[in-house]
Amino acid sequence: MRKRIMALGLLLIMLFGVASVANAAVKDSASVMASEYINSCSAAVYAYSGGTLEIFFDIRSPGTMDKVGAKTIVLQERVAGATTWNPVHTFSYLNDSGMLKSGAIMHNYSVSYDGAVAGNSYRAKVYFYAEKGGYDTVEYITNSVKAK
């Protein structure tokens, strides 16, 4: 009898432990995805020969936004053998009006950088933006690529 009570007690502890972990995971993923302004966003850096890089981004909103796109893109470089990323160029909607679109649900766009050093790695920090009454911003860091 005593063994059954202990086994039942252990079983209940395990069940409640799993349920609380599952509940926490659901809350975390819901808070990351919950936004009145941004449904999804992604970006990537592509390397072409001759030291040319292209940074492409895509953002989608739940409805038509007054403005949607990226306000800033910071291109970062990591020299071969180094561990730190250093900014080498900043793209801004103030200098490139194509980075933000008015009256749209989604927007995709790309910017180019000529001057990448072959063998060095590059990534971009993209600061997504959507506005309609209020606004939301999301920072997105791309995977890295090696310049050609």
N, CA, C and O of each residue as an XYZ file, in Angstrom:
592
protein
N       0.825     -1.198      0.000
C       0.000      0.000      0.000
C       0.868      1.261      0.000
O       0.617      2.223     -0.726
N       1.893      1.212      0.841
C       2.770      2.381      0.946
C       3.484      2.657     -0.386
O       3.662      3.812     -0.774
N       3.893      1.579     -1.084
C       4.553      1.725     -2.384
C       3.602      2.346     -3.406
O       4.026      3.163     -4.223
N       2.339      1.972     -3.370
C       1.348      2.524     -4.302
C       1.151      4.020     -4.070
O       1.054      4.791     -5.024
N       1.092      4.422     -2.827
C       0.911      5.844     -2.503
C       2.126      6.639     -2.976
O       1.983      7.724     -3.539
N       3.321      6.095     -2.746
C       4.535      6.792     -3.191
C       4.582      6.871     -4.713
O       4.950      7.906     -5.269
N       4.212      5.784     -5.390
C       4.212      5.772     -6.856
C       3.192      6.770     -7.387
O       3.475      7.489     -8.345
N       2.020      6.823     -6.783
C       0.990      7.770     -7.186
C       1.462      9.213     -6.956
O       1.244     10.089     -7.792
N       2.107      9.438     -5.817
C       2.636     10.771     -5.522
C       3.682     11.201     -6.541
O       3.655     12.341     -7.006
N       4.602     10.308     -6.896
C       5.616     10.617     -7.912
C       4.977     10.895     -9.267
O       5.380     11.812     -9.982
N       3.974     10.088     -9.607
C       3.278     10.279    -10.874
C       2.608     11.654    -10.936
O       2.683     12.334    -11.960
N       1.964     12.058     -9.860
C       1.314     13.369     -9.819
C       2.340     14.506     -9.922
O       2.111     15.493    -10.621
N       3.461     14.362     -9.226
C       4.511     15.386     -9.303
C       5.020     15.508    -10.730
O       5.213     16.618    -11.227
N       5.238     14.381    -11.394
C       5.723     14.409    -12.777
C       4.692     15.047    -13.704
O       5.048     15.855    -14.561
N       3.427     14.693    -13.541
C       2.377     15.249    -14.399
C       2.268     16.763    -14.234
O       2.186     17.487    -15.227
N       2.268     17.248    -12.991
C       2.174     18.685    -12.768
C       3.415     19.409    -13.267
O       3.314     20.532    -13.759
N       4.571     18.793    -13.149
C       5.810     19.388    -13.642
C       5.791     19.550    -15.147
O       6.158     20.607    -15.659
N       5.367     18.510    -15.871
C       5.282     18.574    -17.331
C       4.241     19.600    -17.754
O       4.479     20.358    -18.694
N       3.106     19.643    -17.092
C       2.049     20.588    -17.448
C       2.510     22.026    -17.263
O       2.191     22.877    -18.093
N       3.247     22.323    -16.206
C       3.693     23.699    -15.984
C       4.755     24.110    -16.992
O       4.782     25.266    -17.412
N       5.637     23.187    -17.392
C       6.639     23.499    -18.417
C       5.953     23.738    -19.759
O       6.305     24.681    -20.468
N       4.988     22.907    -20.116
C       4.268     23.080    -21.377
C       3.521     24.409    -21.387
O       3.510     25.106    -22.402
N       2.899     24.762    -20.272
C       2.167     26.018    -20.179
C       3.114     27.208    -20.341
O       2.771     28.176    -21.020
N       4.284     27.152    -19.736
C       5.261     28.237    -19.858
C       5.720     28.381    -21.295
O       5.880     29.504    -21.773
N       5.938     27.276    -22.001
C       6.381     27.335    -23.393
C       5.323     27.986    -24.267
O       5.655     28.779    -25.148
N       4.048     27.664    -24.038
C       2.964     28.258    -24.816
C       2.897     29.762    -24.568
O       2.726     30.534    -25.512
N       3.027     30.185    -23.327
C       2.981     31.611    -23.018
C       4.125     32.351    -23.695
O       3.906     33.426    -24.252
N       5.358     31.798    -23.664
C       6.499     32.458    -24.281
C       6.326     32.598    -25.785
O       6.574     33.673    -26.331
N       5.903     31.532    -26.471
C       5.771     31.624    -27.923
C       4.635     32.569    -28.304
O       4.724     33.253    -29.324
N       3.571     32.619    -27.505
C       2.460     33.513    -27.823
C       2.877     34.968    -27.670
O       2.470     35.814    -28.466
N       3.687     35.272    -26.654
C       4.082     36.658    -26.450
C       5.030     37.137    -27.539
O       5.037     38.323    -27.870
N       5.835     36.229    -28.104
C       6.753     36.610    -29.169
C       5.979     36.932    -30.448
O       6.313     37.876    -31.163
N       4.951     36.147    -30.725
C       4.203     36.318    -31.964
C       3.079     37.351    -31.851
O       2.561     37.799    -32.874
N       2.698     37.732    -30.656
C       1.568     38.639    -30.488
C       1.960     40.072    -30.812
O       2.782     40.670    -30.118
N       1.368     40.620    -31.869
C       1.582     42.010    -32.230
C       0.397     42.479    -33.054
O      -0.100     41.765    -33.924
N      -0.034     43.668    -32.768
C      -1.114     44.249    -33.569
C      -0.598     44.713    -34.925
O      -1.392     44.999    -35.822
N       0.713     44.790    -35.088
C       1.294     45.439    -36.254
C       2.148     44.523    -37.129
O       2.221     44.739    -38.339
N       2.792     43.514    -36.559
C       3.700     42.662    -37.329
C       3.324     41.203    -37.125
O       3.326     40.699    -36.002
N       2.999     40.528    -38.231
C       2.726     39.087    -38.183
C       4.017     38.289    -38.303
O       4.250     37.349    -37.544
N       4.858     38.674    -39.269
C       6.115     37.962    -39.484
C       7.113     38.881    -40.173
O       6.747     39.844    -40.846
N       8.381     38.552    -39.985
C       9.435     39.295    -40.669
C      10.649     38.388    -40.820
O      10.897     37.521    -39.981
N      11.394     38.593    -41.886
C      12.605     37.819    -42.116
C      13.549     38.634    -42.981
O      13.145     39.591    -43.640
N      14.813     38.235    -42.966
C      15.822     38.926    -43.761
C      16.971     37.970    -44.037
O      17.150     36.980    -43.328
N      17.747     38.273    -45.069
C      18.901     37.444    -45.425
C      19.930     38.308    -46.140
O      19.598     39.311    -46.773
N      21.185     37.893    -46.021
C      22.274     38.543    -46.746
C      22.782     37.553    -47.785
O      22.992     36.377    -47.486
N      22.980     38.042    -49.018
C      23.500     37.218    -50.103
C      24.818     37.825    -50.574
O      24.937     39.042    -50.717
N      25.811     36.958    -50.815
C      27.128     37.404    -51.266
C      27.306     37.080    -52.748
O      27.018     35.970    -53.197
N      27.785     38.074    -53.496
C      28.071     37.904    -54.916
C      29.544     38.208    -55.160
O      30.196     38.858    -54.342
N      30.056     37.742    -56.274
C      31.470     37.966    -56.573
C      31.755     39.458    -56.705
O      30.872     40.254    -57.023
N      32.996     39.806    -56.456
C      33.399     41.204    -56.566
C      33.108     42.031    -55.332
O      33.184     43.258    -55.383
N      32.774     41.384    -54.217
C      32.552     42.115    -52.976
C      31.189     42.765    -52.847
O      31.019     43.701    -52.065
N      30.210     42.278    -53.608
C      28.853     42.826    -53.531
C      27.999     41.972    -52.604
O      28.002     40.743    -52.685
N      27.271     42.646    -51.723
C      26.326     41.991    -50.828
C      24.939     42.553    -51.094
O      24.789     43.739    -51.388
N      23.932     41.705    -50.991
C      22.542     42.143    -51.085
C      21.848     41.741    -49.791
O      21.938     40.592    -49.359
N      21.156     42.696    -49.178
C      20.380     42.426    -47.970
C      18.912     42.518    -48.362
O      18.429     43.570    -48.780
N      18.221     41.408    -48.221
C      16.809     41.317    -48.597
C      15.979     41.181    -47.336
O      16.359     40.456    -46.417
N      14.827     41.885    -47.282
C      13.931     41.705    -46.134
C      12.489     41.593    -46.590
O      12.113     42.036    -47.675
N      11.683     40.975    -45.705
C      10.258     40.779    -45.954
C       9.524     40.941    -44.626
O       9.927     40.370    -43.613
N       8.451     41.718    -44.638
C       7.635     41.929    -43.435
C       6.167     41.816    -43.822
O       5.756     42.266    -44.892
N       5.382     41.207    -42.935
C       3.944     41.033    -43.172
C       3.175     41.469    -41.936
O       3.569     41.179    -40.807
N       2.070     42.169    -42.168
C       1.236     42.704    -41.096
C      -0.155     42.085    -41.148
O      -0.545     41.525    -42.173
N      -0.906     42.181    -40.055
C      -2.246     41.599    -40.032
C      -3.271     42.391    -40.850
O      -4.341     41.872    -41.168
N      -2.959     43.617    -41.185
C      -3.868     44.452    -41.969
C      -3.090     45.581    -42.608
O      -1.873     45.675    -42.443
N      -3.777     46.428    -43.328
C      -3.121     47.549    -43.997
C      -2.547     48.519    -42.967
O      -3.253     48.989    -42.075
N      -1.277     48.803    -43.106
C      -0.563     49.699    -42.189
C      -0.340     51.059    -42.852
O      -0.262     51.157    -44.077
N      -0.241     52.101    -42.032
C       0.133     53.415    -42.558
C       1.550     53.361    -43.122
O       1.827     53.913    -44.187
N       2.447     52.685    -42.393
C       3.823     52.474    -42.839
C       4.254     51.081    -42.431
O       3.938     50.628    -41.331
N       4.976     50.397    -43.309
C       5.491     49.063    -43.015
C       6.806     48.871    -43.766
O       6.934     49.277    -44.921
N       7.773     48.254    -43.107
C       9.069     48.008    -43.742
C      10.177     47.948    -42.718
O      10.001     47.419    -41.621
N      11.332     48.502    -43.090
C      12.486     48.554    -42.196
C      12.959     49.993    -42.103
O      13.124     50.669    -43.118
N      13.176     50.456    -40.885
C      13.675     51.822    -40.696
C      15.187     51.884    -40.816
O      15.735     52.855    -41.338
N      15.866     50.842    -40.331
C      17.325     50.842    -40.329
C      17.842     49.434    -40.574
O      17.266     48.455    -40.100
N      18.938     49.345    -41.320
C      19.652     48.085    -41.509
C      21.120     48.375    -41.229
O      21.725     49.238    -41.865
N      21.687     47.650    -40.274
C      23.097     47.826    -39.941
C      23.849     46.603    -40.446
O      23.646     45.493    -39.954
N      24.716     46.811    -41.429
C      25.554     45.738    -41.952
C      26.769     45.597    -41.045
O      27.454     46.576    -40.751
N      27.029     44.365    -40.603
C      28.151     44.106    -39.703
C      29.150     43.165    -40.366
O      28.788     42.312    -41.177
N      30.420     43.346    -39.999
C      31.508     42.549    -40.559
C      32.283     41.873    -39.433
O      32.508     42.454    -38.371
N      32.685     40.631    -39.695
C      33.591     39.939    -38.777
C      34.803     39.495    -39.594
O      34.688     38.684    -40.513
N      35.958     40.039    -39.242
C      37.191     39.718    -39.935
C      37.558     38.263    -39.623
O      37.332     37.783    -38.512
N      38.122     37.572    -40.609
C      38.516     36.175    -40.423
C      39.381     36.032    -39.176
O      40.362     36.757    -39.013
N      39.021     35.099    -38.299
C      39.760     34.852    -37.070
C      39.285     35.665    -35.879
O      39.667     35.369    -34.747
N      38.465     36.679    -36.103
C      37.960     37.528    -35.010
C      36.674     36.938    -34.445
O      36.057     36.061    -35.049
N      36.284     37.432    -33.283
C      35.046     36.959    -32.654
C      33.983     38.049    -32.559
O      32.832     37.758    -32.232
N      34.347     39.287    -32.837
C      33.386     40.390    -32.700
C      32.878     40.859    -34.059
O      33.564     40.765    -35.077
N      31.652     41.366    -34.033
C      31.019     41.937    -35.220
C      31.117     43.454    -35.124
O      30.797     44.037    -34.088
N      31.560     44.093    -36.207
C      31.693     45.550    -36.242
C      30.817     46.127    -37.344
O      30.774     45.576    -38.444
N      30.117     47.225    -37.074
C      29.292     47.847    -38.113
C      30.166     48.451    -39.208
O      31.164     49.113    -38.925
N      29.777     48.212    -40.469
C      30.530     48.785    -41.591
C      29.689     49.732    -42.440
O      30.224     50.591    -43.141
N      28.360     49.566    -42.371
C      27.487     50.464    -43.152
C      26.084     50.437    -42.556
O      25.612     49.392    -42.107
N      25.426     51.581    -42.555
C      24.043     51.683    -42.080
C      23.164     52.209    -43.201
O      23.455     53.236    -43.815
N      22.090     51.488    -43.452
C      21.071     51.907    -44.412
C      19.911     52.478    -43.605
O      19.532     51.911    -42.580
N      19.344     53.593    -44.057
C      18.252     54.235    -43.334
C      17.127     54.605    -44.292
O      17.361     54.951    -45.450
N      15.905     54.525    -43.785
C      14.754     54.950    -44.583
C      14.832     56.444    -44.919
O      14.199     56.898    -45.872
N      15.605     57.207    -44.143
C      15.767     58.636    -44.416
C      16.528     58.871    -45.720
O      16.321     59.883    -46.390
N      17.414     57.929    -46.080
C      18.195     58.043    -47.318
C      17.661     57.160    -48.433
O      17.985     57.379    -49.601
N      16.853     56.170    -48.097
C      16.300     55.244    -49.084
C      14.812     55.060    -48.781
O      14.432     54.229    -47.956
N      13.993     55.838    -49.451
C      12.553     55.830    -49.168
C      11.892     54.491    -49.490
O      10.777     54.236    -49.037
N      12.552     53.639    -50.255
C      11.993     52.332    -50.589
C      11.957     51.358    -49.427
O      11.301     50.319    -49.506
N      12.654     51.683    -48.350
C      12.692     50.778    -47.199
C      11.361     50.736    -46.446
O      11.058     49.747    -45.780
N      10.570     51.800    -46.549
C       9.237     51.836    -45.932
C       8.193     51.999    -47.026
O       8.412     52.706    -48.010
N       7.061     51.340    -46.844
C       5.963     51.440    -47.803
C       4.732     51.943    -47.066
O       4.494     51.561    -45.920
N       3.963     52.783    -47.702
C       2.747     53.334    -47.105
C       1.521     52.584    -47.605
O       1.465     52.167    -48.762
N       0.533     52.413    -46.717
C      -0.742     51.813    -47.096
C      -0.630     50.391    -47.609
O      -1.246     50.048    -48.618
N       0.150     49.556    -46.928
C       0.361     48.189    -47.400
C       0.252     47.192    -46.251
O       0.410     47.544    -45.082
N      -0.020     45.947    -46.609
C      -0.070     44.848    -45.654
C       1.319     44.229    -45.493
O       1.685     43.769    -44.411
N       2.085     44.224    -46.587
C       3.404     43.609    -46.574
C       4.378     44.438    -47.394
O       3.987     45.293    -48.189
N       5.638     44.163    -47.180
C       6.666     44.868    -47.952
C       7.918     44.004    -48.000
O       8.354     43.467    -46.982
N       8.496     43.876    -49.204
C       9.808     43.257    -49.319
C      10.670     44.160    -50.184
O      10.188     44.829    -51.098
N      11.948     44.158    -49.873
C      12.855     45.134    -50.481
C      14.277     44.635    -50.292
O      14.528     43.778    -49.445
N      15.208     45.165    -51.076
C      16.607     44.822    -50.864
C      17.481     46.049    -51.072
O      17.150     46.962    -51.829
N      18.609     46.037    -50.373
C      19.622     47.075    -50.515
C      20.941     46.381    -50.837
O      21.126     45.209    -50.508
N      21.853     47.099    -51.476
C      23.134     46.521    -51.877
C      24.299     47.258    -51.251
O      24.224     48.451    -50.958
N      25.377     46.518    -51.053
C      26.618     47.077    -50.519
C      27.770     46.556    -51.361
O      27.933     45.346    -51.518
N      28.567     47.463    -51.900
C      29.762     47.110    -52.663
C      30.966     47.504    -51.828
O      31.143     48.683    -51.521
N      31.776     46.565    -51.466
C      32.932     46.870    -50.645
C      33.232     45.792    -49.634
O      34.067     45.977    -48.748
N      32.554     44.664    -49.759
C      32.821     43.549    -48.858
C      34.183     42.942    -49.207
O      34.561     42.847    -50.375
N      34.902     42.539    -48.168
C      36.229     41.957    -48.329
C      36.101     40.436    -48.410
O      35.544     39.802    -47.513
N      36.619     39.865    -49.484
C      36.542     38.410    -49.676
C      37.118     37.682    -48.470
O      38.202     38.019    -47.992
N      36.391     36.683    -47.981
C      36.836     35.893    -46.842
C      36.291     36.372    -45.509
O      36.233     35.600    -44.552
N      35.890     37.635    -45.433
C      35.289     38.146    -44.201
C      33.810     37.770    -44.170
O      33.180     37.594    -45.213
N      33.267     37.651    -42.961
C      31.853     37.304    -42.795
C      31.027     38.566    -42.586
O      31.500     39.550    -42.017
N      29.785     38.519    -43.057
C      28.875     39.657    -42.943
C      27.501     39.173    -42.501
O      27.053     38.086    -42.866
N      26.854     40.004    -41.712
C      25.462     39.781    -41.316
C      24.807     41.151    -41.207
O      25.479     42.182    -41.236
N      23.487     41.143    -41.080
C      22.769     42.415    -40.970
C      21.809     42.376    -39.792
O      21.178     41.358    -39.508
N      21.718     43.514    -39.115
C      20.673     43.731    -38.117
C      19.623     44.587    -38.808
O      19.894     45.713    -39.225
N      18.428     44.039    -38.922
C      17.335     44.744    -39.581
C      16.343     45.159    -38.506
O      15.915     44.342    -37.691
N      15.984     46.430    -38.513
C      15.019     46.962    -37.548
C      13.697     47.187    -38.282
O      13.481     48.214    -38.926
N      12.812     46.177    -38.159
C      11.518     46.226    -38.821
C      10.597     47.203    -38.103
O      10.740     47.464    -36.909
N       9.639     47.741    -38.877
C       8.747     48.766    -38.339
C       7.382     48.651    -39.008
O       7.289     48.459    -40.221
N       6.327     48.770    -38.211
C       4.962     48.849    -38.736
C       4.190     49.830    -37.871
O       4.322     49.844    -36.647
N       3.371     50.659    -38.540
C       2.652     51.724    -37.835
C       1.232     51.861    -38.355
O       0.986     51.856    -39.561
N       0.305     51.985    -37.411
C      -1.086     52.348    -37.717
C      -1.714     52.784    -36.401
O      -2.192     51.950    -35.633
N      -1.715     54.065    -36.143
C      -2.136     54.578    -34.837
C      -0.975     54.468    -33.874
O      -0.367     55.477    -33.516
N      -0.659     53.256    -33.451
C       0.549     52.969    -32.681
C       1.575     52.350    -33.613
O       1.437     52.425    -34.834
N       2.601     51.740    -33.044
C       3.617     51.111    -33.884
C       4.295     49.983    -33.122
O       4.150     49.844    -31.907
N       5.036     49.186    -33.872
C       5.839     48.128    -33.284
C       7.139     48.041    -34.063
O       7.171     48.314    -35.263
N       8.216     47.659    -33.376
C       9.501     47.437    -34.023
C      10.020     46.060    -33.596
O       9.749     45.593    -32.490
N      10.761     45.432    -34.487
C      11.374     44.139    -34.209
C      12.798     44.179    -34.754
O      13.028     44.579    -35.895
N      13.758     43.757    -33.915
C      15.137     43.615    -34.385
C      15.329     42.186    -34.868
O      14.947     41.232    -34.189
N      15.920     42.049    -36.037
C      16.146     40.730    -36.635
C      17.602     40.664    -37.075
O      18.076     41.559    -37.775
N      18.316     39.620    -36.674
C      19.702     39.446    -37.086
C      19.774     38.277    -38.060
O      19.338     37.168    -37.749
N      20.327     38.536    -39.240
C      20.414     37.504    -40.278
C      21.518     36.504    -39.968
O      22.361     36.738    -39.103
N      21.499     35.405    -40.674
C      22.633     34.485    -40.662
C      23.797     35.180    -41.370
O      23.591     36.129    -42.126
N      25.004     34.710    -41.125
C      26.168     35.325    -41.762
C      26.516     34.638    -43.069
O      26.196     33.469    -43.282
N      27.184     35.393    -43.944
C      27.708     34.865    -45.200
C      29.143     35.336    -45.343
O      29.535     36.347    -44.761
N      29.929     34.594    -46.124
C      31.304     35.007    -46.426
C      31.316     35.729    -47.753
O      30.716     35.275    -48.728
N      32.004     36.858    -47.786
C      32.103     37.635    -49.007
C      32.967     36.877    -50.021
O      33.891     36.147    -49.662
N      32.632     37.077    -51.291
C      33.368     36.405    -52.392
C      34.256     37.406    -53.102
O      34.954     37.048    -54.050
